[in-house]
Amino acid sequence: MSNDDAAMLSTLKDTLDGLAFKYSNSDFDTQQQLGPKIQELNAQYNALRSKLVSEANVITADDLTQMTAIRDAIDQAADTQALILGIARAVFFIGTKL
């Protein structure tokens, strides 16, 4: 696993940790909206992690820059819809790496 691969997994893990915090501090209706999206992102994270264990050098520095921008958008989301959009962007982005 390359340094970029490891950095991507770390960035994604930080994103998931932040989402778990937002989820736990949300009301029930918001949790119902976020729960499936967070689970989908977690599944993509696990799939990418499995791929990176068997294949090195999948992630580039440009990929890290893009994922960092997505993570920042998720962190700064002002409402539930912006948060869901950020999660969808992350899921799509990871899907391009699988």
Summary of the structure (lengths in Angstrom):
residues: 98
radius of gyration: 13.3
end to end distance: 14.9
largest distance: 40.7
contacts: 289
relative contact order: 0.20
helix: 82%
strand: 0%
